[in-house]
Amino acid sequence: MPHSIETYKLITGKDDSEFCRRITEKLSEGYELYGYPTMTFNGEHVVVGQAVIKRPARLV
């Protein structure tokens, strides 16, 4: 079975440096930010989410 690349991911987590590192890692893998980030408060801390997409390679 061929290896498939996910083209859409929703990254969520506590609003901290670890979340930022995870987003930065996806960007370095060729993903792009998709849409606006979202934020909510769960009674303890701020939880954020950001969608990223990876476009398929174009053949020229």
SEKOLVO-766523 format. One record per residue (C-alpha): x negated, y negated, z. Coordinates in pm, whole numbers, always signed. Layout:
residues N
       X       Y       Z
       X       Y       Z
...
//
This chain:
residues 60
       X       Y       Z
      +0      +0      +0
    -152    -335    -101
    -231    -592    +165
     +32    -866    +168
     -23   -1222    +285
    +250   -1384    +486
    +338   -1715    +328
    +532   -1865    +621
    +452   -1865    +991
    +610   -2045   +1283
    +353   -2112   +1551
    +495   -2182   +1897
    +355   -2226   +2243
    +277   -2452   +2533
    +162   -2800   +2424
    -206   -2758   +2506
    -548   -2720   +2346
    -483   -2349   +2275
    -182   -2439   +2059
    -392   -2697   +1872
    -666   -2436   +1820
    -413   -2191   +1673
    -284   -2452   +1428
    -639   -2555   +1332
    -725   -2188   +1271
    -430   -2147   +1033
    -526   -2465    +847
    -881   -2334    +805
    -732   -2012    +661
    -564   -2212    +384
    -222   -2270    +539
     -56   -2612    +515
    +171   -2784    +764
    +536   -2741    +665
    +796   -2983    +796
    +788   -3168   +1123
    +676   -3024   +1456
    +940   -2954   +1717
    +919   -3004   +2093
   +1130   -2903   +2390
   +1092   -2884   +2765
   +1158   -2551   +2934
   +1177   -2689   +3288
    +809   -2620   +3347
    +614   -2749   +3048
    +653   -2883   +2694
    +685   -2613   +2429
    +596   -2704   +2070
    +644   -2538   +1734
    +500   -2600   +1390
    +571   -2416   +1068
    +284   -2350    +827
    +290   -2207    +475
     +34   -2055    +245
    +106   -2107    -121
     +25   -1825    -362
    -286   -1873    -575
    -210   -2011    -920
    -350   -1838   -1220
    -474   -2075   -1487
//
